[in-house]
Amino acid sequence: MISRWFFEPVPRGRIAAFRTLVYLFVALDLVVFTPWVRSHANTPGDLYEPLLIGRLLPLPTPTPLLVHGIFWALLVLSLAAASGRAPRLLGWPVFLLYFEWMIIAMSYGKVDHDRVGLLVALAVLPTVGRARHRDPALTESGGWALRVTQIAVTCTYFLAAIAKLRFGGVEWVTSGVLAQAIIRRGTELADLIASVPGLLIVSQLGIIAFELLSPLIFVVPERWRARVVAFFYAFHLATFATITISFAPHLVAMAAFLPLEKIRLRRRVVGPAPEPATQAPPHDRSAT
């Protein structure tokens, strides 16, 4: 039963679409979301405090050659991998390079939790093999890859709630966490919300409840699951609209829940308009 759930077959076209989305985002992430990582090329080495995995392997202290080399290699390989060609030959290097890119990014005092799902997706996509867009053939290995990505996405929510309760206690719900976030980086919409007495406390209670209950998405009937995922996306849209925090990598990984193979990009054909069909001449009654 568990094995069937983990390896539930999905269309290969879904894997192809998800793979393209993930690898294109990696390239976009390098130049839009995390270009600041390149500044660590010139950061003094004694400020580098690697995460536990960086100490266990061990990974080298970032240097200009290492940081810039990873940047350009990852940019080229991720764009090539987005084509779907050589999924293993390109996929494994992309995962390893992006993994090291994240170690470099998060080893200077700040650790983001919105990249767990994306890293898992990068780790499992090369195991699927070839997949073509709009291919309806089913694949169990692809189903497993999407399932473990879904689990990683859900764990991101659930473990975030556990961390809040572990370090902040139940008092986190009634604390001034959201108020501080609004003061630091809030928008005009956030100011309107903050002006309503008690609404921030209700919002914090809602956040904890949402994160703790997020694993229930796996028991929601299939016909309702897309609506639950839409609620997840709406939650992050509201977060960005109020305190301008983006969870872009997490949102990309969350697409593992969606039937991406059903998305059709219409091609606009440019050329002369087709000539109207000629009509048959009317029947000549005088000939009869």
Secondary structure, 3 states (H helix, E strand, C coil): CHHHHHCCCEEHHHHHHHHHHHHHHHHHHHHHHCHHHHHHHHCCHHHCCCCHHHHHCCCCCCCHHHHHHHHHHHHHHHHHHCCCCCHHHHHHHHHHHHHHHHHHHCCCCCCCCCCHHHHHHHHHHHHCCCCCCCCCCEEHHHHHHHHHHHHHHHHHHHHHHHHHHHHHCHHHHHCCHHHHHHHHHCCHHHHHHHCCCCHHHHHHHHHHHHHHHHHHHHCCCHHHHHHHHHHHHHHHHHHHHHHCCCCHHHHHHHHHHCCHHHCCCCCCCCCCCCCCCCCCCCCCHHHC
